[in-house]
């Protein structure tokens, strides 16, 4: 176990809520499906992977059970790590390489535990990297532990989200409508929770700038584009047919130039040089 001297964000309280909150959320289901498409494109079956901000281990467990991958988990929350490790062990024998209480900016320390360029790739989803004030150390650390030719898939909360802007602006909440444009804000770790997580927003260009020294970009898309952010999923409660009709158009349009800059998240697939 690798320890991190930094005080972890308050995600332990969310450990018992994340899986339950995701059940029935149409937007999250759509986002997770498209994220997994990029995982399949980036990583071969049986790959050795690193999960940055593992949460409860949903993606890691699926990679183990469906793709035969082996995964090392990284998170700042011991409760999330315990839950994720349990889920990955249940998904397949030998699927768990390790569980490390470590911030993403310190990922390079794993070169001591595993060796340099040990991993075939790494991934991070649903805004785990938005807890980092600077993505440059994350990129440098991943360059230490991911082999040349290895893949990288990142889903990061975007700086530019027209859906969120419109939702708050129409209600006269201009401070909330523009919150992503400036410096960091304090957000909740889970729906209805206290706003005690310092959150940094990144555009596609900012992400690429941090990673370009060691990684080249293969694919970019908005995630989602036409659907609202996950916390507004209640707006779709009686619109299941509309959601199903929009999904294929959404997946196509979200990859177009300019439009790919405008989602709640930006989804980027890269390759180690």
DRENDREN-519801 format. One record per residue (C-alpha): residue number from 1; chain; x negated, y, z negated. Coordinates in nm, 4 decimals, always signed. Each point is the difference from the previous one (the first is absolute). Layout:
// residues N
REC  resi  chain         u         v         w
REC   NUM      A         X         Y         Z
...
// end
This chain:
// residues 273
REC  resi  chain         u         v         w
REC     1      A   +0.0000   +0.0000   +0.0000
REC     2      A   -0.1388   +0.3398   +0.0999
REC     3      A   +0.1051   +0.2839   -0.2311
REC     4      A   +0.0561   +0.3631   +0.0804
REC     5      A   -0.0992   +0.2652   -0.2546
REC     6      A   +0.2624   +0.2428   +0.1305
REC     7      A   +0.3353   +0.0177   -0.1780
REC     8      A   +0.2606   -0.1725   +0.2202
REC     9      A   +0.3119   +0.1774   +0.1217
REC    10      A   +0.3168   -0.1029   -0.1859
REC    11      A   +0.1065   -0.2810   +0.2300
REC    12      A   +0.0365   -0.2687   -0.2667
REC    13      A   +0.3554   +0.1173   -0.0692
REC    14      A   +0.0859   -0.0610   +0.3654
REC    15      A   -0.1171   -0.3605   +0.0045
REC    16      A   +0.3394   -0.1375   -0.1022
REC    17      A   +0.1899   +0.2297   +0.2373
REC    18      A   -0.1711   -0.0079   +0.3392
REC    19      A   +0.1327   -0.3329   +0.1257
REC    20      A   +0.3504   +0.0697   -0.1303
REC    21      A   +0.0054   +0.3521   +0.1455
REC    22      A   -0.0990   -0.1369   +0.3404
REC    23      A   +0.2872   -0.2489   +0.0177
REC    24      A   +0.2682   +0.1346   +0.2307
REC    25      A   -0.2024   +0.3050   +0.1052
REC    26      A   +0.0384   +0.0032   +0.3801
REC    27      A   -0.2732   +0.2538   +0.0609
REC    28      A   -0.2582   -0.1864   -0.2079
REC    29      A   +0.0873   -0.3272   +0.1740
REC    30      A   -0.0457   +0.1692   +0.3377
REC    31      A   -0.3327   +0.1531   -0.1071
REC    32      A   -0.1343   -0.3235   -0.1437
REC    33      A   +0.0906   -0.1902   +0.3169
REC    34      A   -0.1843   +0.2453   +0.2227
REC    35      A   -0.2972   +0.0073   -0.2368
REC    36      A   -0.0259   -0.3781   +0.0184
REC    37      A   +0.0019   +0.0176   +0.3795
REC    38      A   -0.3212   +0.2005   -0.0234
REC    39      A   -0.1466   -0.2448   -0.2515
REC    40      A   +0.0556   -0.2813   +0.2519
REC    41      A   -0.1611   +0.2089   +0.2740
REC    42      A   -0.3028   +0.0852   -0.2130
REC    43      A   -0.0819   -0.3269   -0.1777
REC    44      A   -0.0454   -0.3569   +0.1206
REC    45      A   +0.1507   -0.2907   -0.1952
REC    46      A   -0.2247   -0.1027   -0.2881
REC    47      A   -0.1613   +0.3439   -0.0308
REC    48      A   -0.1586   +0.1175   -0.3253
REC    49      A   +0.1792   +0.3227   -0.0851
REC    50      A   -0.0019   +0.2783   -0.2563
REC    51      A   +0.3284   +0.1529   -0.1200
REC    52      A   -0.0520   +0.3588   -0.1189
REC    53      A   +0.2774   +0.0911   -0.2411
REC    54      A   +0.1541   -0.3455   -0.0061
REC    55      A   +0.3154   +0.0931   -0.1890
REC    56      A   +0.1950   -0.3166   -0.0764
REC    57      A   -0.1791   -0.1945   +0.2730
REC    58      A   +0.2824   -0.0321   +0.2547
REC    59      A   -0.2190   +0.0441   +0.3073
REC    60      A   -0.2859   -0.2058   -0.1421
REC    61      A   +0.2284   -0.2924   -0.0796
REC    62      A   +0.1470   +0.0063   +0.3497
REC    63      A   -0.3448   +0.0074   +0.1584
REC    64      A   -0.0980   -0.3025   -0.2060
REC    65      A   +0.3179   -0.2017   +0.0631
REC    66      A   +0.0519   +0.0849   +0.3693
REC    67      A   -0.3537   +0.0638   +0.1259
REC    68      A   -0.2187   -0.2074   -0.2329
REC    69      A   -0.1997   +0.3082   -0.0974
REC    70      A   -0.1996   +0.0417   -0.3206
REC    71      A   +0.0488   +0.3304   -0.1767
REC    72      A   -0.1791   +0.2020   -0.2670
REC    73      A   +0.2313   +0.2371   -0.1866
REC    74      A   -0.0930   +0.3498   -0.1128
REC    75      A   +0.2184   +0.2251   -0.2142
REC    76      A   -0.0317   +0.2416   -0.2918
REC    77      A   +0.2922   -0.1562   -0.1889
REC    78      A   -0.0705   -0.3203   -0.1974
REC    79      A   +0.3698   -0.0893   -0.0050
REC    80      A   +0.0291   +0.0341   +0.3762
REC    81      A   -0.3159   -0.2062   +0.0460
REC    82      A   +0.1313   -0.2775   -0.2240
REC    83      A   +0.3291   -0.0109   +0.1878
REC    84      A   -0.1732   +0.0054   +0.3396
REC    85      A   -0.2472   -0.2719   -0.0972
REC    86      A   +0.2835   -0.2248   -0.1181
REC    87      A   +0.1893   +0.0538   +0.3243
REC    88      A   -0.3075   -0.0716   +0.2172
REC    89      A   -0.0910   -0.3163   -0.1921
REC    90      A   +0.3532   -0.1279   +0.0523
REC    91      A   -0.0247   +0.0742   +0.3727
REC    92      A   -0.2885   -0.2382   +0.0618
REC    93      A   -0.2828   -0.1815   -0.1727
REC    94      A   -0.3294   +0.1819   +0.0426
REC    95      A   +0.1686   +0.3103   +0.1364
REC    96      A   -0.1159   +0.2278   -0.2812
REC    97      A   -0.3623   +0.1080   +0.0248
REC    98      A   +0.0167   +0.2282   -0.3036
REC    99      A   +0.1898   +0.2771   -0.1775
REC   100      A   -0.1811   +0.3216   -0.0832
REC   101      A   +0.1069   +0.2994   -0.2053
REC   102      A   -0.1625   +0.2600   +0.2172
REC   103      A   +0.0890   +0.3229   +0.1770
REC   104      A   -0.0220   +0.0043   +0.3793
REC   105      A   -0.2760   +0.2630   -0.0068
REC   106      A   -0.2194   -0.2577   -0.1811
REC   107      A   +0.0654   -0.2871   +0.2407
REC   108      A   -0.3678   -0.0080   +0.1003
REC   109      A   -0.0771   -0.1516   -0.3421
REC   110      A   +0.1499   -0.3254   +0.1253
REC   111      A   -0.3147   -0.0492   +0.2095
REC   112      A   -0.1615   -0.1058   -0.3292
REC   113      A   +0.2658   -0.2633   -0.0682
REC   114      A   +0.0376   -0.1343   +0.3556
REC   115      A   -0.2973   +0.1212   +0.2011
REC   116      A   -0.0252   +0.2639   +0.2713
REC   117      A   +0.2350   -0.0372   +0.2989
REC   118      A   +0.1695   -0.2997   -0.1616
REC   119      A   +0.3563   +0.0830   +0.1044
REC   120      A   +0.1533   -0.0453   +0.3434
REC   121      A   +0.2212   +0.2989   -0.0665
REC   122      A   +0.1960   +0.2097   -0.2470
REC   123      A   +0.3404   +0.1635   -0.0221
REC   124      A   +0.1960   +0.2443   -0.2141
REC   125      A   +0.3694   +0.0814   +0.0217
REC   126      A   +0.2790   +0.2202   -0.1351
REC   127      A   -0.2206   +0.2843   -0.1161
REC   128      A   -0.2544   -0.1649   -0.2278
REC   129      A   -0.2716   +0.2164   +0.1566
REC   130      A   +0.2000   +0.3133   -0.0771
REC   131      A   -0.1268   -0.0272   -0.3568
REC   132      A   -0.3478   +0.0844   +0.1305
REC   133      A   -0.1095   +0.3650   +0.0093
REC   134      A   -0.2514   -0.0791   +0.2752
REC   135      A   +0.0088   -0.2840   +0.2543
REC   136      A   -0.3693   +0.0283   +0.0899
REC   137      A   -0.1194   -0.2206   -0.2922
REC   138      A   +0.2647   -0.2579   +0.0913
REC   139      A   -0.1258   -0.0108   +0.3589
REC   140      A   -0.3633   -0.0311   -0.1098
REC   141      A   +0.0848   -0.2776   -0.2435
REC   142      A   +0.1963   -0.1944   +0.2590
REC   143      A   -0.2902   +0.0298   +0.2418
REC   144      A   -0.2083   -0.1793   -0.2639
REC   145      A   +0.2317   -0.2967   -0.0460
REC   146      A   +0.1701   -0.0466   +0.3418
REC   147      A   -0.2031   -0.1732   +0.2694
REC   148      A   -0.0584   +0.1568   +0.3437
REC   149      A   +0.3013   -0.0817   +0.2147
REC   150      A   +0.2226   -0.0327   -0.3030
REC   151      A   +0.3429   +0.1622   -0.0054
REC   152      A   +0.1521   +0.2674   -0.2195
REC   153      A   +0.3728   +0.0800   -0.0297
REC   154      A   +0.1128   +0.3033   -0.1990
REC   155      A   +0.3475   +0.1356   -0.0730
REC   156      A   -0.0430   +0.3426   -0.1603
REC   157      A   +0.2655   +0.2530   -0.1050
REC   158      A   -0.0121   +0.2638   +0.2721
REC   159      A   -0.0439   +0.3742   -0.0378
REC   160      A   +0.2669   +0.0670   +0.2673
REC   161      A   +0.3480   -0.1470   -0.0546
REC   162      A   +0.2836   +0.1871   +0.1778
REC   163      A   +0.2658   -0.2222   -0.1598
REC   164      A   -0.1082   +0.0955   -0.3496
REC   165      A   -0.0346   +0.3668   +0.0929
REC   166      A   +0.3535   +0.0094   +0.1409
REC   167      A   +0.1500   -0.1827   -0.2989
REC   168      A   -0.1369   +0.2455   -0.2563
REC   169      A   +0.0196   +0.3146   +0.2150
REC   170      A   +0.3722   -0.0504   +0.0647
REC   171      A   +0.0466   -0.0071   -0.3766
REC   172      A   -0.1977   +0.3182   -0.0550
REC   173      A   -0.2879   -0.1839   -0.1680
REC   174      A   -0.2802   +0.1561   +0.2023
REC   175      A   -0.2703   -0.0844   -0.2523
REC   176      A   +0.0827   -0.3688   +0.0337
REC   177      A   +0.0417   +0.0333   +0.3777
REC   178      A   -0.3577   +0.1281   +0.0373
REC   179      A   -0.1659   -0.1952   -0.2807
REC   180      A   -0.2126   -0.2127   +0.2320
REC   181      A   -0.1546   +0.2947   +0.1827
REC   182      A   -0.2261   +0.1349   -0.2715
REC   183      A   -0.1984   -0.1541   -0.2813
REC   184      A   +0.0858   -0.3070   -0.2072
REC   185      A   +0.3334   -0.0346   -0.1769
REC   186      A   +0.1138   -0.2045   -0.2959
REC   187      A   +0.2315   -0.2793   +0.1089
REC   188      A   +0.1730   -0.2925   -0.1678
REC   189      A   -0.1500   -0.3489   +0.0125
REC   190      A   +0.3516   -0.1402   +0.0430
REC   191      A   +0.3487   +0.1305   +0.0735
REC   192      A   +0.1292   +0.1996   -0.2950
REC   193      A   -0.3288   -0.0152   -0.1858
REC   194      A   -0.2011   +0.2903   -0.1413
REC   195      A   -0.2024   +0.2084   +0.2435
REC   196      A   -0.3397   -0.0911   -0.1405
REC   197      A   -0.1897   -0.1309   +0.3042
REC   198      A   -0.2239   +0.2511   +0.1772
REC   199      A   +0.0724   -0.0552   +0.3704
REC   200      A   -0.2011   +0.1184   +0.3022
REC   201      A   +0.1485   +0.0093   +0.3512
REC   202      A   -0.2005   -0.0761   +0.3157
REC   203      A   +0.0669   +0.0554   +0.3680
REC   204      A   -0.1072   -0.2404   +0.2719
REC   205      A   -0.2886   +0.2317   +0.0915
REC   206      A   -0.1233   +0.0164   -0.3588
REC   207      A   +0.0038   -0.3783   -0.0298
REC   208      A   -0.1885   -0.0483   +0.3253
REC   209      A   -0.2553   +0.2650   -0.0979
REC   210      A   -0.0853   -0.1849   -0.3214
REC   211      A   -0.0369   -0.3410   +0.1651
REC   212      A   -0.1519   +0.0817   +0.3401
REC   213      A   -0.3642   -0.0502   -0.1013
REC   214      A   +0.0471   -0.3734   -0.0528
REC   215      A   +0.3401   -0.0797   +0.1551
REC   216      A   +0.1636   +0.0632   +0.3374
REC   217      A   +0.3737   +0.0507   +0.0388
REC   218      A   +0.1980   -0.2653   +0.1884
REC   219      A   +0.3593   +0.0980   -0.0730
REC   220      A   +0.2066   +0.2771   -0.1644
REC   221      A   +0.3735   +0.0281   -0.0641
REC   222      A   +0.2445   +0.1906   -0.2200
REC   223      A   +0.1613   -0.2171   -0.2671
REC   224      A   +0.2891   +0.0633   +0.0179
REC   225      A   +0.0839   +0.2723   +0.2517
REC   226      A   +0.3800   +0.0240   +0.0370
REC   227      A   +0.0929   -0.1802   -0.3217
REC   228      A   -0.0188   +0.2009   -0.3247
REC   229      A   -0.2603   -0.0534   -0.2720
REC   230      A   +0.0732   -0.3054   -0.2176
REC   231      A   +0.1333   +0.2073   -0.2901
REC   232      A   +0.2830   +0.1159   +0.2311
REC   233      A   +0.1040   -0.3527   +0.0943
REC   234      A   +0.3364   +0.0586   -0.1697
REC   235      A   +0.0921   +0.2187   +0.2989
REC   236      A   +0.0081   -0.3162   +0.2121
REC   237      A   +0.2258   -0.2015   -0.2314
REC   238      A   +0.2867   -0.0196   +0.2499
REC   239      A   -0.2067   +0.0222   +0.3177
REC   240      A   -0.1521   -0.3473   +0.0368
REC   241      A   +0.1031   -0.0201   +0.3655
REC   242      A   -0.1584   +0.3365   +0.0744
REC   243      A   -0.3214   -0.1022   -0.1758
REC   244      A   -0.0253   -0.3170   +0.2082
REC   245      A   +0.0579   +0.1998   +0.3176
REC   246      A   -0.2591   +0.2628   -0.0907
REC   247      A   -0.2755   -0.2403   -0.1070
REC   248      A   -0.1281   -0.1020   +0.3495
REC   249      A   +0.0096   +0.3598   +0.1220
REC   250      A   -0.1736   +0.1107   -0.3176
REC   251      A   -0.2808   -0.2547   +0.0377
REC   252      A   -0.0612   +0.1137   +0.3605
REC   253      A   +0.0251   +0.3769   -0.0505
REC   254      A   -0.2092   -0.0037   -0.3177
REC   255      A   -0.3080   -0.0869   +0.2080
REC   256      A   +0.0288   +0.2911   +0.2420
REC   257      A   -0.2412   +0.2957   -0.0130
REC   258      A   +0.1251   +0.2829   -0.2226
REC   259      A   +0.2863   -0.2098   -0.1394
REC   260      A   -0.2454   -0.2355   -0.1684
REC   261      A   -0.1118   +0.2946   -0.2151
REC   262      A   +0.3433   +0.0525   -0.1581
REC   263      A   +0.1040   -0.2934   -0.2177
REC   264      A   +0.0384   -0.0431   -0.3735
REC   265      A   -0.3165   -0.2120   +0.0270
REC   266      A   -0.2630   -0.0226   +0.2699
REC   267      A   -0.1042   -0.3553   +0.0872
REC   268      A   -0.3540   -0.0352   +0.1364
REC   269      A   -0.1848   -0.3127   +0.1172
REC   270      A   -0.3790   +0.0316   +0.0262
REC   271      A   -0.2951   -0.2214   +0.0841
REC   272      A   -0.3406   -0.0060   -0.1720
REC   273      A   -0.2724   +0.1183   +0.2372
// end
